[in-house]
Amino acid sequence: MKTAYLYVRVSTDEQTKGYSPQNQEELLVKYCTLNGIKVLRVIREDFSAKTFNRPEWKKLLAELKKNRGKADFVLFTRWDRFSRNAGDAYQMINILRKYGVEPQAVEQPLDLSIPENKMMLAFYLAAPEVENDRRALNTFHGMRRARKEGRYMGVAPVGYVNKITENGVKYIAPEEPEASIMRWAFTEIAAGTFNTQQIFKVAQQKGIRCARSNFFVALRNPVYCGKIIIPKYKDEEATFVDGRHEPLISEALFYQAQEVLEGRTRHFRPKIVTGETLPLRGFLICPLCGKILTGSVSKGRSQYYSYYHCFEGCSSRYRAEFVNGIFVDELRKFVPTPEAIGVISKVVSEAFKDKTRALQDDKRQVLQQLTEQQNRLTKARELLLSGDIDPADYKTMKTEYEKKIAMLEAKLSQFTSNNDSIDKLLYTAIDNLSKLDVLYENGGIAEKRDIIGSMYPEKMTFDGIALRTARVNEAALYMFNIINELEGKKNGTSRNKNNLSRLVPRTGIEPALPCENQILSLARMLFTQS
């Protein structure tokens, strides 16, 4: 009696087309009963037939190889259940014949010993392959058309979620809290204060859910600034279109972050990671050996104690709680009085006006560069029409010029969207200046270190009693002088500023002027602390 393995295969999208496993198995068993064939086993597969890299088929092949001559047939309903790739199918038929097994489709029977039947076999195998290729091509063109219309295709990136309208149109929408975390990540990348790995770790602590590699890829994705990339295809060059989804960041911020990621913009990146009780770690100099003090936590009998200390071989060691308290007392000296607030407000307003004038100059410069790139693109087009350059060179030049034009237009939009009124910003910043010490004490470790770094650009030395530094932020020092001067006039006294003389910037031919830009910078930094 002849023996056979019954092979039942179906893919998920085919179950609605009459290819259910139950129907196939019933048909094959009936065929074997009518023809007196003994069924050895039924193999059920739920996998695509594009290749033979299928789990159950590989097990069957190993069994046929081990037990050569045990089976006569491998039966299936149609040839597209066997394979949808003609080349792979012919190769697999030869392998089965080496094992003494004949593959056969009960609904499309072919006697392969007759040469002419191989033409019919080619048709049966090629038809499903053509169907697959056509379906794949239609899907590709459909997705490309959707991208050109500004729709994002595929699984939503980090910070977005896939949604569908009542009409069945798919789209992506921001998803919190990941969306806010990605906005923060792009802002930090553009600032260049921390490296990408450090930002990823903080993003994880904030609640982002993705692998590190996915996070790094996301930072390069223009979808976050509202752009959809159309990949290069045949004669069509790669390009960007405006997406229909809501952008998380501006184009200017996205390109600024890309410049930092590509290394064209360099910033100082602090590498110190410290605990909540050691905010001054890395900012203090040892008074004995001149090294940077580190910090650590020691376990006592009932609790933990934090210390700033030097390295092995040096005896400098100070209680962190004591040093932190002294620093807060020093910081309170820079909290402005109500009288000083009025003066500082006026200085910031004047500085902003000067800054706006500088921005207008920058805007004119960007416009000039934009016009220059557009003229170059026009010139290249004229050279192509006149036959002076070939189409390949023109495509290269066009891609380069359009990329520069897109970046310049993004910078230009940043200038145009600038609001000349800073009343709200100024009010909030001055309010934060008036509670600088409170912001420091209530802030997290990152906020504390931001304030320390902005107030003291150079390291401080703690001698066990007081903090000394070679230089204080000039804007903070200027405010400190305003506070002391106003308090001195109010009390009818004159304060001795000899201990501050070394902190005042050297003057050249002209006397030192108020550092408006630095005050504005400090005010903006404090504005973000709320």
Summary of the structure (lengths in Angstrom):
residues: 530
radius of gyration: 36.3
end to end distance: 85.9
largest distance: 120.8
contacts: 1472
relative contact order: 0.06
helix: 53%
strand: 13%
